[in-house]
Amino acid sequence: MSEASSAPGAVRVRIWDLPTRLFHWLLAACVICAVISAKIGGNAMVWHMRLGYAVLALLLFRLVWGLVGGRWSRFSSFIYGPTAYWRYLSGRARAEDQFEVGHNPLGALSVFAMLAWLALQVGSGLIADDEIAITGPLVRFVSIETSLSWTAHHKTWGQWLLFGLIGLHLAAIAFYRWRHGKNLVAAMVSGDKALEASVPASRDSAAMRLLALGLIGLAAAAVYALIGLGAA
């Protein structure tokens, strides 16, 4: 039984705009492939670096999209204060909280933690040196000691904490499916959720999609320029 059919009066509301959905799945694909290429090693490390650059471009895009994107993709829709967290955790949510529309308070923490840690991982990769064949493009801007320290981070506890965050994310998806009957994956594919008609939808027009295309182009150009600093 679908969510729409199980909730009387519910309608399909566009929550996740297309650029947000593409960002989500492209980021997941890039991270997975980056991990695989790192484990393979050798010539595959060239692709590991390229995928890291792609992740950085996607993160830059999401940073801007969190300010100008669809309503429920904006950071303002899922930055919560302490009292909101208390209401959510104690089961005393108000109707106006709309915790289950976009990212709920715990989901918001997961999103911010994932984005921040990915940014740290990519940043450490930019100045990493494996002392064999691969060096980050910005390694010449830091000392050898700093480079080796962040290389150790990138290859050890940095990646393991990233795996932990990914595991928590997947566990939360499974929990919501089992405990609440909510298919979070389907919503991130279609962009829609079964909600009350009064819930405002995210803008997902052709103009918004063109704006997103321009922003990802600018993000890619910024990453390219940043990488070029190492060769200057």
Residue pairs with C-beta under 8 A, 6 or more apart in sequence:
2 194
3 10
3 181
3 182
3 183
3 193
3 194
4 10
4 11
4 12
4 194
6 181
6 194
7 194
7 195
9 196
9 197
10 194
10 195
10 196
11 194
11 195
11 196
11 197
12 192
12 193
12 194
13 101
13 192
13 193
13 194
13 195
13 197
13 199
13 201
14 70
14 191
14 192
14 201
14 202
14 204
15 70
15 72
15 101
15 102
15 187
15 191
15 192
15 193
15 195
15 201
15 202
16 24
16 70
16 72
16 73
16 187
16 188
16 191
16 202
17 69
17 70
17 73
17 191
17 202
17 203
17 204
17 208
17 209
17 212
18 191
18 204
18 209
18 212
19 65
19 69
19 70
19 73
19 208
19 209
19 212
19 216
20 65
20 69
20 70
20 73
21 188
21 189
21 191
23 58
23 61
23 62
23 65
24 188
25 188
26 54
26 58
27 55
27 58
27 59
27 62
27 118
30 51
30 54
30 55
30 58
31 51
31 55
31 118
31 162
31 166
33 47
33 51
34 48
34 51
34 52
34 55
35 159
36 44
37 44
37 45
37 47
37 48
37 51
38 44
38 45
38 48
38 159
45 130
45 133
45 134
46 134
48 134
49 125
49 134
49 136
52 122
52 125
52 126
53 223
53 227
55 118
55 122
56 119
56 122
56 223
56 226
57 216
57 219
57 220
57 222
57 223
58 216
58 219
59 115
59 118
59 119
59 122
60 219
60 222
60 223
61 212
61 215
61 216
61 219
62 115
64 215
64 219
65 73
65 212
65 215
66 73
66 74
66 75
67 74
67 75
68 74
68 211
68 215
69 202
69 208
69 212
70 202
70 203
70 204
70 208
71 77
71 200
71 201
71 202
71 203
72 78
72 101
72 102
72 103
72 202
73 102
73 202
77 102
77 103
78 102
78 103
78 104
78 105
78 107
78 108
78 111
79 108
80 88
80 105
80 108
84 97
84 105
85 105
86 92
87 93
87 94
87 97
88 97
88 99
88 104
88 105
88 106
89 105
93 99
98 199
99 105
100 182
101 193
101 195
101 199
103 111
106 172
107 172
110 165
110 168
110 169
110 172
113 165
114 165
114 166
114 169
117 158
117 161
117 162
117 165
118 162
120 158
121 154
121 158
121 159
121 162
123 150
124 150
124 151
124 153
124 154
124 158
125 136
125 154
126 136
126 137
126 138
126 139
126 226
127 136
127 138
127 139
127 141
127 142
127 146
127 147
127 150
128 134
128 135
128 136
128 139
128 147
128 150
128 151
128 154
128 155
129 135
129 136
129 139
129 144
129 147
129 148
129 151
130 151
131 148
136 147
136 230
137 226
137 227
137 228
137 229
137 230
137 231
138 226
138 229
138 230
139 147
139 230
140 230
141 229
141 230
142 150
173 184
173 185
176 182
176 184
177 183
177 184
187 193
191 202
191 204
